[in-house]
Amino acid sequence: MRIKFRMRIPGNEVVYRSLKVDDVDEGLVIKTSYEREKKMLELYVETDSLGSLKNVLEDYFKNYEMSLKILEIVREGYKGDIR
């Protein structure tokens, strides 16, 4: 069974660029795009298994959350340990 999944979440171009997929297994389709006017990230996935979709979404959200945290740190100006 072929599974097709599309979602949109808020974001910006910096986060979009950090989430671009560069290595995809055969039979798996992952496309990302960014709608600048609406500031929305879009993820489209086609796969043959729910497990594969789960793994893609899990990785995507981990990287999405990490990108947002890094942007926050950069914007606030890192005041941590300077050696």
PyMOL commands that set and color helices and strands:
alter all, ss='L'
color gray80, all
select helices_A, chain A and resi 13-18+50-76
alter helices_A, ss='H'
color red, helices_A
select strands_A, chain A and resi 3-10+29-35+40-47
alter strands_A, ss='S'
color yellow, strands_A
deselect
rebuild
show_as cartoon
